[in-house]
């Protein structure tokens, strides 16, 4: 048995079949919309690598405004206080998830042992834990080397608790002690999406139908953030490693530390602090600090291409004279051969008679 996979998943994958004509049509439609979302790469970057200075400095004359996290409630609108060293009483009014003592979390993770470590994210290391009642949890512990801090921590504690959707990861609680900042989430037994699609063994467990369902699940989660929730939220950090998979392989968007809320009729905002992962950031955000729901759509397009191809966007495709998966996919689209982007793992496991 492949480590980390649930028995139902393995049983379901005993007989992989080649995608039907109907699914190929779905594939072509997905490629079309992904290409449209990513067309700005060709126009804005001309297949060159994005370069943004680490300082993220911008011309002050541009009137750049760093959005403060908040909604229409006064105690949440002014929640983020960059000068604060801890959550104030006013801060706590905007938090609806329970507080956990540090000892409880330390015990749940066996004192943050390496054996319990699941991985490393932008916020810091992530550990598997088990609460006294038997509930399994994922514990994110802020790293001293992380580029994130109290502001991003508050962002997650308040934001995720106010969002309820089957395609968003669920926050269970938080903890703070001295310089420790910890977030507790529901445990995802199949970990992150990138673990599957970029592994030549695990990718065999994902046939076209499953990949299509994962793509649709991510799309539903984004639609909820952009349109259906009472807060209009731009995630800004969507990538395959931030999509987690539960025991049924249901995708759940995670990592809301960089999320921003746009209020009223705003459609675009700007920031002097460009943070994210190169390859997933839209050109206007990476180069000028401008972001909108379209920025998330761009990131989603990159994720779609990675899911259906099994390739990383940041790779250099020398044989195809492309600097990224995006430019490679665009070239295939122009040549009217988008099916060549399909992960070979799907073709290799097909039934030739179908």
C-alpha positions in Angstrom: 0.0 0.0 0.0 1.3 3.4 -0.9 2.0 5.4 2.3 -0.6 8.1 3.1 -3.3 6.7 0.8 -6.6 5.4 2.1 -7.8 1.9 1.2 -10.9 3.2 -0.7 -8.7 5.3 -3.0 -6.5 2.3 -3.8 -9.5 0.1 -4.6 -11.0 2.7 -6.8 -7.8 2.9 -8.9 -7.4 -0.8 -9.8 -8.7 -0.2 -13.3 -7.8 3.1 -14.9 -9.4 3.8 -18.3 -8.7 6.2 -21.1 -10.8 9.4 -20.9 -14.0 9.3 -23.0 -14.7 11.7 -25.9 -16.9 13.7 -23.6 -14.1 14.1 -21.0 -11.7 15.1 -23.8 -14.1 17.9 -24.7 -14.1 19.0 -21.1 -10.3 18.9 -21.2 -10.2 21.1 -24.3 -12.6 23.6 -22.6 -10.4 23.7 -19.5 -7.4 24.3 -21.7 -9.2 27.1 -23.5 -10.1 29.0 -20.3 -6.7 28.3 -18.8 -5.1 29.8 -21.9 -7.3 32.8 -21.8 -6.5 33.4 -18.1 -2.8 33.0 -18.8 -2.6 35.0 -22.0 -1.4 38.0 -20.1 1.8 36.2 -19.4 2.7 36.3 -23.1 1.7 40.0 -23.4 3.2 41.2 -20.1 6.3 39.1 -19.7 7.1 37.9 -23.3 8.2 34.5 -21.8 10.8 36.1 -19.5 11.1 35.3 -15.8 9.4 37.6 -13.4 11.8 39.6 -11.2 10.6 41.5 -8.2 13.0 43.1 -5.7 12.9 41.5 -2.2 12.0 44.8 -0.7 8.9 45.1 -2.8 9.3 48.8 -2.9 7.0 50.9 -5.0 6.8 54.5 -6.1 5.1 56.5 -3.3 3.5 58.8 -5.9 1.4 55.9 -7.1 -0.7 56.2 -4.0 -0.2 52.5 -3.1 -2.5 51.4 -0.3 -2.0 48.3 1.8 -5.4 47.0 2.5 -6.1 46.3 6.1 -7.9 43.0 6.9 -11.5 43.5 8.0 -15.1 43.4 7.2 -18.1 45.6 8.0 -17.8 45.0 11.8 -15.8 47.7 13.5 -13.9 45.4 15.8 -12.7 43.4 12.8 -12.2 46.3 10.4 -9.3 47.6 12.6 -8.2 44.2 13.8 -4.7 44.3 12.3 -2.3 46.4 14.4 1.2 46.1 13.1 2.6 47.4 16.3 0.9 44.9 18.6 2.9 42.1 20.1 -0.1 40.1 21.2 -3.9 39.9 20.6 -5.7 42.6 22.5 -9.1 42.2 24.1 -10.5 44.1 21.1 -8.8 41.6 18.8 -10.3 38.6 20.6 -13.8 39.9 20.0 -13.4 39.1 16.3 -12.3 35.6 16.9 -14.9 32.8 17.1 -12.6 29.8 17.2 -11.4 28.4 20.6 -8.1 29.1 22.2 -5.8 26.2 23.1 -3.2 26.2 25.8 0.4 25.7 24.6 0.9 22.6 26.8 -2.1 21.0 25.2 -0.7 21.5 21.7 2.8 20.5 22.7 1.4 17.2 24.1 -0.7 16.6 21.1 2.3 16.8 18.8 4.7 15.0 21.1 6.5 18.2 21.8 6.7 19.0 18.1 8.7 15.9 17.3 10.2 15.3 13.9 8.2 12.1 13.7 5.1 14.2 13.7 6.3 16.8 11.2 4.2 16.8 8.0 6.0 19.5 6.1 7.1 23.1 5.8 5.0 26.0 4.6 5.4 29.7 4.2 4.1 30.2 7.7 6.4 27.6 9.2 6.5 23.9 10.0 3.3 21.8 10.1 2.9 18.9 12.5 0.3 16.2 13.0 -1.3 16.1 16.4 -4.0 14.3 18.3 -6.2 16.0 20.9 -7.2 14.3 24.2 -10.6 13.4 22.7 -8.9 11.6 19.7 -9.4 14.3 17.1 -6.5 14.5 14.6 -5.3 17.9 13.8 -2.7 19.7 11.7 -0.6 22.3 13.7 1.1 25.2 12.0 3.8 26.8 14.1 5.2 30.2 13.1 8.9 30.0 12.2 11.3 32.7 13.2 12.6 32.6 9.6 9.1 33.0 8.1 8.3 36.1 6.1 4.9 36.1 7.8 4.0 37.4 11.3 1.3 38.6 13.6 -0.6 40.3 10.8 -0.9 37.2 8.8 -1.6 35.2 11.9 -4.6 37.4 12.7 -5.7 37.3 9.1 -6.0 33.5 9.3 -7.6 33.3 12.8 -10.4 35.7 11.9 -10.8 35.0 8.2 -11.1 31.2 8.0 -13.4 31.1 11.0 -15.9 33.3 9.1 -15.8 31.2 6.0 -17.7 27.9 5.7 -17.4 25.9 2.5 -16.6 22.2 1.8 -13.7 23.3 -0.5 -12.0 25.5 2.2 -9.9 24.0 5.0 -11.5 24.4 8.4 -9.7 26.2 11.3 -10.2 24.5 14.6 -8.4 26.9 17.0 -5.3 28.9 17.8 -2.7 29.4 20.5 -0.3 32.1 21.5 2.4 32.2 24.2 5.3 34.6 24.3 6.6 34.5 20.7 4.7 31.4 19.8 1.9 31.7 17.3 0.1 28.5 16.4 -2.9 27.6 14.2 -4.9 24.3 14.4 -6.7 22.9 11.4 -8.6 19.8 10.5 -6.2 17.1 9.5 -6.0 16.2 5.8 -4.8 12.5 5.5 -3.8 12.8 1.9 -1.8 16.0 2.5 -1.3 18.4 -0.5 -2.2 18.2 -4.2 1.4 18.7 -5.3 2.4 15.5 -3.5 0.3 13.5 -6.0 0.5 15.3 -9.3 4.3 15.7 -9.4 5.1 12.2 -8.1 5.5 9.6 -10.9 4.1 6.9 -8.6 1.3 8.7 -6.8 0.1 10.4 -9.9 -1.1 7.0 -11.2 -3.8 7.2 -8.5 -5.4 10.2 -10.2 -7.3 9.4 -13.4 -8.9 12.1 -15.5 -12.2 12.0 -13.7 -10.6 12.5 -10.3 -8.4 15.4 -11.6 -11.5 17.0 -13.2 -13.3 16.8 -9.9 -10.4 18.3 -8.1 -10.3 21.2 -10.6 -14.0 21.8 -10.1 -13.7 21.7 -6.4 -10.9 24.4 -6.4 -13.1 26.5 -8.7 -16.1 26.2 -6.4 -13.9 27.3 -3.5 -12.6 30.3 -5.4 -16.1 31.3 -6.5 -17.3 31.2 -2.9 -14.4 33.5 -1.9 -15.0 35.9 -4.8 -18.7 36.0 -5.0 -20.8 33.9 -2.6 -19.4 34.6 0.8 -20.5 37.7 2.7 -16.9 38.9 2.4 -15.3 39.4 -1.0 -11.9 37.8 -0.6 -8.8 37.6 -2.8 -6.7 34.7 -1.8 -3.4 35.8 -3.4 -1.5 32.6 -2.5 -3.2 29.8 -4.5 -0.9 27.1 -5.7 -0.9 23.3 -5.7 0.9 23.0 -2.4 -1.9 25.1 -0.8 -4.6 22.7 -1.9 -5.1 20.0 0.6 -6.9 16.6 0.1 -9.1 14.8 2.6 -9.7 11.1 2.8 -12.1 11.2 -0.1 -9.7 13.4 -2.2 -11.9 16.4 -1.8 -9.8 19.5 -2.5 -9.7 22.2 0.2 -8.0 25.6 -0.3 -5.7 26.6 2.6 -3.2 29.2 3.8 -5.2 32.5 4.0 -2.4 34.5 5.6 -2.0 36.8 2.6 -5.7 37.0 1.8 -7.3 40.4 1.3 -10.8 41.7 1.5 -12.2 44.1 -1.1 -15.2 46.1 0.0 -18.1 47.7 -1.8 -17.7 48.0 -5.5 -13.9 47.8 -5.5 -12.6 45.5 -8.2 -8.8 46.1 -7.8 -6.4 47.1 -5.1 -2.7 47.6 -4.8 0.1 46.9 -2.3 3.7 47.8 -1.9 4.4 44.4 -0.3 4.4 41.8 -3.1 4.5 38.3 -1.5 3.8 35.1 -3.2 5.3 32.3 -5.3 6.8 33.1 -8.6 5.1 31.3 -11.4 1.7 31.6 -9.8 1.5 35.4 -9.5 -0.1 37.4 -12.3 2.1 39.9 -14.1 0.3 42.9 -12.9 0.7 41.8 -9.3 4.3 40.7 -9.6 5.4 43.8 -11.4 3.1 46.6 -10.1 1.6 45.2 -6.9 -2.0 45.3 -8.4 -4.3 42.5 -7.5 -7.9 41.6 -8.0 -10.0 38.5 -8.4 -8.3 38.1 -11.8 -5.1 37.5 -9.9 -6.6 34.4 -8.3 -8.0 33.4 -11.7 -4.5 33.5 -13.1 -3.1 31.4 -10.3 -6.0 29.0 -10.8 -5.1 28.7 -14.5 -1.6 27.7 -13.6 -2.9 25.1 -11.1 -5.2 23.7 -13.8 -2.3 23.3 -16.2 -0.2 21.6 -13.6 -3.0 19.2 -12.7 -3.7 18.1 -16.3 -0.1 17.9 -17.3 1.6 16.6 -14.2 4.4 19.2 -14.7 5.6 22.1 -12.6 5.1 25.6 -14.1 8.6 26.7 -13.0 10.4 24.1 -15.1 12.4 25.1 -18.1 11.1 23.3 -21.2 14.2 23.6 -23.4 13.1 21.0 -26.0 9.9 23.0 -26.5 11.7 26.4 -26.4 9.5 27.5 -23.5 10.5 29.1 -20.2 7.6 27.8 -18.3 4.6 25.4 -18.5 2.4 28.4 -19.2 4.3 29.4 -22.4 4.6 25.7 -23.4 0.8 25.3 -23.0 0.2 28.5 -25.0 2.3 27.2 -27.8 0.4 23.9 -27.9 -2.9 25.9 -28.0 -1.7 28.0 -30.9 -0.7 24.8 -32.7 -4.1 23.3 -32.0 -2.6 20.4 -30.2 -3.7 21.0 -26.5 -4.1 17.3 -26.0 -0.3 17.0 -26.0 -0.4 18.7 -22.6 -2.1 15.7 -21.0 -0.2 13.8 -18.4 1.4 10.7 -19.9 0.4 8.8 -16.8 -3.2 8.9 -18.1 -2.3 7.7 -21.6 0.0 4.9 -20.3 -2.7 3.4 -18.2 -5.5 3.5 -20.8 -7.3 0.6 -22.4 -6.5 0.6 -26.1 -9.8 -0.9 -27.0 -11.8 2.0 -25.5 
